[in-house]
């Protein structure tokens, strides 16, 4: 493994049981996470982003989930680890910031106690040192009265404060990898910006790697170093953030970028993407999975078995359809992908 690669995902498949059958929500994903980088995973709801993130440390309910493939961390496959082995990695070396802090935090325990539990499990600090460390962490994430918040319960805090607590918990043991699953969900714009600034600041100070799960391209543009675009359980494009926004290739990526409002252009309608991500049991498993949302693109432009193509070093795209893709009718009405102006 390359010395700069901190985590390597090989042929990762995560399948969920629907009735009596299992269907892959994450389908043969291959991805590397480098040291000291912010890697964004972007895509619509239902694309498999969170499913992949939770699969890294097997946080799914394994009664209804099958996880196969390799997640290599320090030459060990996390997928094959026992629960006891994984618990030594979770929180200590790989930590997670969940998108719903109110659900992630235990409503019956005070904030200080919940952060203390992480330190109790992963460190050898005594009680007084752990409390001192918790107060330091609360201060580090921008909480103005750490001593008060230490004694409070989650319901007594605002959404932004709870998210800061989640970040304090995630960084408590100086992990090498932080998985942030839509950490700004349900927060207002001002608080979102503060949380993103905090994550970026902490990442630089700790030199950790962050896997940032989001559907917000504005967040991606602001904080990410590299971007993996996910659709229907597959990585359809991977590039550094500059190349992805300046030269998006896959039809899905181009559609996402085109849907961003542009203050410099006057258009009658914003670009939208026809259709929706299909449910698991109806998801096509052969051919280009985005083809049903671009029906005007000839079948001959798609590969029957899509493979990755390198546009330039470090920039790859799935399927040949990217070469000749155009937006239907865009020049006629500056608007909707796949439809005509009424």
QUIKAPE-V268967 format. One record per pair of residues at least 4 apart in sequence whose ideal C-beta (glycine too) atoms are under 7 Angstrom apart, sorted by sequence separation. I is the first residue (numbers start at 1). J is the second residue. If there is no record, write none. Layout:
I,J
I,J
//
This chain:
1,5
43,47
48,52
49,53
50,54
51,55
61,65
81,85
82,86
83,87
86,90
88,92
89,93
90,94
91,95
100,104
101,105
109,113
111,115
112,116
113,117
115,119
116,120
117,121
118,122
119,123
125,129
126,130
127,131
128,132
129,133
130,134
131,135
132,136
133,137
134,138
135,139
136,140
137,141
139,143
145,149
146,150
148,152
152,156
157,161
159,163
160,164
161,165
162,166
163,167
164,168
165,169
166,170
167,171
168,172
187,191
188,192
189,193
190,194
191,195
192,196
193,197
194,198
195,199
196,200
197,201
198,202
199,203
200,204
201,205
202,206
216,220
217,221
218,222
219,223
220,224
230,234
239,243
240,244
241,245
242,246
243,247
244,248
249,253
250,254
251,255
252,256
253,257
254,258
255,259
278,282
279,283
287,291
290,294
297,301
303,307
311,315
321,325
329,333
330,334
17,22
18,23
54,59
55,60
60,65
72,77
73,78
81,86
89,94
109,114
125,130
138,143
152,157
157,162
187,192
203,208
214,219
230,235
231,236
239,244
248,253
278,283
284,289
310,315
311,316
317,322
16,22
33,39
43,49
54,60
71,77
98,104
119,125
143,149
214,220
229,235
248,254
283,289
291,297
310,316
311,317
335,341
1,8
15,22
16,23
60,67
70,77
71,78
139,146
203,210
220,227
228,235
229,236
309,316
15,23
41,49
71,79
78,86
106,114
125,133
138,146
149,157
154,162
157,165
170,178
184,192
187,195
229,237
284,292
308,316
309,317
333,341
15,24
16,25
58,67
70,79
105,114
244,253
248,257
261,270
308,317
328,337
332,341
14,24
15,25
69,79
120,130
228,238
308,318
327,337
328,338
13,24
14,25
41,52
78,89
119,130
135,146
138,149
184,195
199,210
212,223
259,270
291,302
309,320
329,340
14,26
55,67
67,79
135,147
138,150
183,195
184,196
212,224
227,239
237,249
245,257
259,271
306,318
13,26
226,239
237,250
258,271
259,272
306,319
12,26
13,27
116,130
119,133
226,240
227,241
236,250
259,273
288,302
13,28
56,71
116,131
135,150
225,240
226,241
287,302
288,303
134,150
183,199
225,241
236,252
237,253
255,271
303,319
11,28
12,29
224,241
227,244
236,253
275,292
287,304
302,319
303,320
116,134
143,161
255,273
275,293
288,306
302,320
11,30
112,131
115,134
180,199
274,293
301,320
302,321
9,29
10,30
58,78
163,183
221,241
273,293
301,321
9,30
57,78
58,79
73,94
143,164
220,241
229,250
231,252
9,31
26,48
56,78
112,134
115,137
142,164
25,48
29,52
141,164
196,219
200,223
229,252
301,324
8,32
163,187
199,223
221,245
229,253
297,321
26,51
7,33
25,51
26,52
141,167
196,222
5,32
6,33
91,118
141,168
159,186
160,187
196,223
6,34
58,86
140,168
159,187
297,325
5,34
6,35
26,55
57,86
4,34
91,121
92,122
138,168
178,208
180,210
4,35
91,122
137,168
160,191
167,198
171,202
177,208
182,213
288,319
57,89
163,195
167,199
174,206
176,208
177,209
178,210
179,211
180,212
181,213
182,214
296,328
57,90
175,208
176,209
180,213
288,321
137,171
160,194
177,211
137,172
160,195
171,206
184,219
14,51
57,94
14,52
56,94
111,149
112,150
252,290
111,150
112,151
217,256
251,290
12,52
217,257
14,55
110,151
111,152
110,152
296,338
12,55
110,153
111,154
217,260
251,294
22,66
294,338
232,277
107,153
17,64
107,154
16,64
107,155
16,65
105,154
15,65
123,173
14,65
15,66
118,169
122,173
232,283
102,154
14,67
115,168
119,172
111,165
115,169
118,172
13,68
114,169
118,173
234,289
13,69
142,198
12,69
105,162
115,172
141,198
232,289
11,69
101,159
231,289
10,69
11,70
12,71
231,290
10,70
102,162
105,165
101,162
9,71
10,72
101,163
104,166
249,311
274,337
7,71
8,72
269,333
271,335
272,336
273,337
274,338
7,72
101,166
268,333
269,334
272,337
274,339
7,73
268,334
269,335
271,337
250,317
267,334
268,335
269,336
98,166
249,317
250,318
267,335
97,166
258,327
97,167
251,321
1,72
251,322
254,325
243,315
250,322
97,170
249,322
96,170
240,314
251,325
95,170
239,314
239,315
238,316
95,175
237,317
92,173
94,175
97,178
236,317
237,318
91,173
93,175
99,181
236,318
255,337
92,175
93,176
94,177
95,178
96,179
97,180
98,181
99,182
97,181
99,183
234,318
94,179
96,181
97,183
99,185
56,179
53,179
53,181
50,181
33,177
53,211
53,213
50,213
49,213
38,203
6,176
7,177
41,211
45,215
6,177
36,207
44,215
37,209
38,210
39,211
40,212
41,213
42,214
43,215
36,209
39,212
42,215
35,209
38,212
40,214
34,209
42,217
33,209
33,211
42,220
40,220
49,230
48,230
47,230
40,224
47,231
38,223
39,224
42,227
47,232
48,233
38,224
39,225
43,229
38,225
39,226
40,227
41,228
42,229
43,230
37,225
42,230
43,231
37,226
39,228
41,230
31,228
6,209
31,235
29,234
27,233
29,235
26,233
27,234
25,233
24,233
47,277
46,277
44,277
25,280
23,280
23,281
18,280
18,281
16,280
//
